[in-house]
Each structure stands twice: as C-alpha cells, then as structure tokens.
Amino acid sequence: MARKTVSKPELHALVAQHGQAGAADILGVTPAAVSKRLSTEGRQDSVETLRRERIKLVRAQREKADRHNDMVAGRTVWK
C-alpha cells in the first residue's frame, strides 16, 4: 500500500537515488509533478493528490487525441 504523504527529505532521497523520472515512477506520478514539488517550498502533497493530478492530465490528453483522431478520420467536421 502506498504511503499517504511523501515528505520533502524522502522525496529528495528518492530523487538522489533514482533520479526524477525514477522517483516519479516509484510514486506513480508524472516527472513534472516531482519537479514542481521539488521547486515548491513547504508543500507536502499526498501521493493520492499527485495521482489525481496525473489522472486528470492523462484524461485531458486522451480527449485531445480522440478529437484529433475523429477529425482525421472524418467523423468530425469543423465549421
């Protein structure tokens, strides 16, 4: 089971050991979220909050790709 929160020292240790991309994979969040967390002082997000942000981003990307695919396939006509 994942930890609810990741402290700044724990995050720094993960980044030092695995790099930002590796830490992001371990925590199940995007590398951008790890970078943002490292650059923001005093912020302690729960892992669940970071996952929700990632899910929101992936959904938006999927919807954009679906619209593009519909337009290319001719199912959507822009006026």
Secondary structure as the mmCIF struct_conf table of DSSP 4:
data_model
#
loop_
_struct_conf.conf_type_id
_struct_conf.id
_struct_conf.beg_label_comp_id
_struct_conf.beg_label_asym_id
_struct_conf.beg_label_seq_id
_struct_conf.end_label_comp_id
_struct_conf.end_label_asym_id
_struct_conf.end_label_seq_id
BEND BEND1 LYS A 4 LYS A 4
STRN STRN1 THR A 5 THR A 5
HELX_RH_AL_P HELX_RH_AL_P1 LYS A 8 LEU A 27
TURN_TY1_P TURN_TY1_P1 GLY A 28 GLY A 28
BEND BEND2 VAL A 29 VAL A 29
HELX_RH_AL_P HELX_RH_AL_P2 PRO A 31 SER A 39
BEND BEND3 THR A 40 THR A 40
TURN_TY1_P TURN_TY1_P2 GLU A 41 GLY A 42
STRN STRN2 SER A 46 SER A 46
HELX_RH_AL_P HELX_RH_AL_P3 VAL A 47 ALA A 73
TURN_TY1_P TURN_TY1_P3 GLY A 74 GLY A 74
BEND BEND4 ARG A 75 ARG A 75
#
